[in-house]
Amino acid sequence: MEEKVIEARNLMKSFGDLDVLKGVDLDLLKGENLVVLGKSGSGKSVLIKIMVGLLKQDSGAMRVLGKDVANLGVKELNKLRLKIGFSFQNSALYDSMTVKENLEFPLVRNIKNLSRKEKDKKIEGLLDSVGLPQSINQMPSELSGGQKKRIGVARTLILEPEIMLYDEPTAGLDPITCMDINNLIVQVREEYNTSSIVITHDLTCAKVTGDRQAVLLDGQFDAVGTFEEVFPHAEDKRIKSFYDYNFINS
Amino acid sequence: MTEKAEDRKPLLSKKIDKFFTGLADAWNFVRRFFKEVFIPPYEFKEVVHQCYRIGVESLPLIALTGFIVGIVFTNQSRPSLSEFGATSWLPSLISIAVVRAMGPLVTALIAAGKVGSSIGAEIGSMKVTEQIDAMEVSATNPFKFLVVTRVLATTFMIPVLVMFTDFVALMGSFLSVNANENVSMLTFFIQVFDAISFLDIISSVLKALLFGFTIGIVGCYKGYNSSKGTEGVGRAANAAVVMAMFLIFIEELLVLQIVNAIRMM
C-alpha cells in the first residue's frame, strides 16, 4: 500500500455565509505530483493554506506527514512547516531583501550551526538549479515575474522539504515562461524527491506536471484521476468546458 | 419617520459594533506585544537594524525641524518679553517650553509622519503580498520579527531623538539670543539648566517613551490589519499617521495633568 503524506477527510471551511469547502477528501501519495484544478474562488488556495496551518478548517481532518495540523502546538506546527515548501502565487519574496538574503532567511532562522561557506554553497547551488545564478545580489523589484517564481521556489527548497505546495505557479506568466516553470516543477520532484500539490487552472501546467488531477467544483472534488481519465472524455459539462476553453484543445 | 429611524438603527448599531470590535482587536494586539516581547527567541539583530532605520534616518529631518522651532519660538517670544523689559528671561522660557512640551511633541509628530507611515505601509504591503504568510510558513514568528522589533525600536529611539531635538532647538534659540541680546553660550546654557528641574527631564523622557511606543504599535497594528490590496496599504499608512498623532495629543494632555499634580505635591 502506498504511503500517504497528506490526508484530508470531510474538510469544511466557510467565510461568513460563503461555504468554500464542503466536505473535501484528498490523498497525496509519497513521490507523486497531484494537480488541483478549479475556477478562481473555488477554494484551491484555502485547501493548501489549511495544510500548512495558515487557515483552520471549520470541521474535518487534515493530516500532513501523519500529524493532525489543526491540533498541533506552535512548536510542533513550525517543525512540520519546515518539511513543507510553500510557493506563493505572487512569489511573496521579501522585497526589502536581496535574492541572497531571501534564500538565507529561512536557513539562518532554522539551521543554527551552518558556517558562512556552507550557507553560500547551498544558496549558490539552489540558484544554479533554478537557472538564476546571476541574480544573487538583485532585489526582487529588479526581477521579472518568471524569475520571481523561480527564486520563490528556490527559497522553499533551501530547507529541503518533503512536500511542495505550489499556489498558481504559472498565473500571470507568458506561455514560454509557463513552460519553464512547469519544467522546474518536474525537475524539483526528480532532484529533491518531493511529493507535490500544484494548484492551478492552467491545463497545460496540469498535464505537464501532474501524475493525477483533482477537479474542485462547488467545494468538493468532482473528478480525480490521470489527465486522460479526467479531461478528454469528461461527461460533466463544467469539466468539459474547463477543457474546451484551454489552449490544450486547440 | 419611524421607518427611517428603523433603517438607521441597524447602521448605527453596526458602526458601534465595528468601533468596539476594533477597540478589542487593538487591545488584543497590544496584549500580544507584551506577551511576545518577553518570550524567546529575541530578535536583537533586527531591533538594532530597526533602531538604525528609525533613529539615524530620521535625524536630518528632526534636526532641521528642531533648529527652526528653536529660532521661531525665540523670535516670536521676544516682542512680548521686551515689552516688560524681560528679554533676559528668554533662555529660561525657551528651555521650559522646549524640554517640557515642544521637544517631545514636535519630535513625536514628525516621527509619526515619517516613521509611523513607513511602518504602516511596509507591514501593510507585506501583508497584502503574502510576505507575512511566507514568513510564517518558514517557521518564523512574523509578529515577533516585524511588530515587536519595530515597536521596541520606536520606543527606544524616540527619547533619543527628543533629547537631540531639545539640544538642537536650544542651539537655534541660542543663535537668535546671541545675535540680538549678545548673550554668551555659557550664560545662555546656565539659564537654560537653572530653569528646568529633574522632574522636567524625567517626564520628558517618559513621555517620549510613551510617544515612541504609540507610534510603533499604531503603525504596526494598522499595517498588520490592512487588506484590499494597494488601496488598503495606502489607507493603513494614512490611518497610522492620523491615529498616532491623535493619541500623542491625548497622551500629552494626560501626562501634563499627572506631572502638574506631582509638581504640586
HADDOCK unambig.tbl for C-alpha pairs under 7 A between the chains (distance, minus, plus):
assign (segid A and resid 52 and name CA) (segid B and resid 137 and name CA) 6.77 0.50 0.50
assign (segid A and resid 78 and name CA) (segid B and resid 139 and name CA) 4.72 0.50 0.50
assign (segid A and resid 81 and name CA) (segid B and resid 137 and name CA) 5.80 0.50 0.50
assign (segid A and resid 81 and name CA) (segid B and resid 138 and name CA) 6.50 0.50 0.50
assign (segid A and resid 81 and name CA) (segid B and resid 139 and name CA) 6.22 0.50 0.50
assign (segid A and resid 82 and name CA) (segid B and resid 138 and name CA) 6.32 0.50 0.50
assign (segid A and resid 82 and name CA) (segid B and resid 139 and name CA) 6.58 0.50 0.50
assign (segid A and resid 90 and name CA) (segid B and resid 129 and name CA) 6.84 0.50 0.50
assign (segid A and resid 92 and name CA) (segid B and resid 129 and name CA) 5.87 0.50 0.50
assign (segid A and resid 92 and name CA) (segid B and resid 130 and name CA) 5.44 0.50 0.50
assign (segid A and resid 92 and name CA) (segid B and resid 131 and name CA) 4.74 0.50 0.50
assign (segid A and resid 92 and name CA) (segid B and resid 134 and name CA) 6.38 0.50 0.50
assign (segid A and resid 93 and name CA) (segid B and resid 131 and name CA) 6.45 0.50 0.50
assign (segid A and resid 94 and name CA) (segid B and resid 131 and name CA) 6.09 0.50 0.50
assign (segid A and resid 106 and name CA) (segid B and resid 138 and name CA) 5.81 0.50 0.50
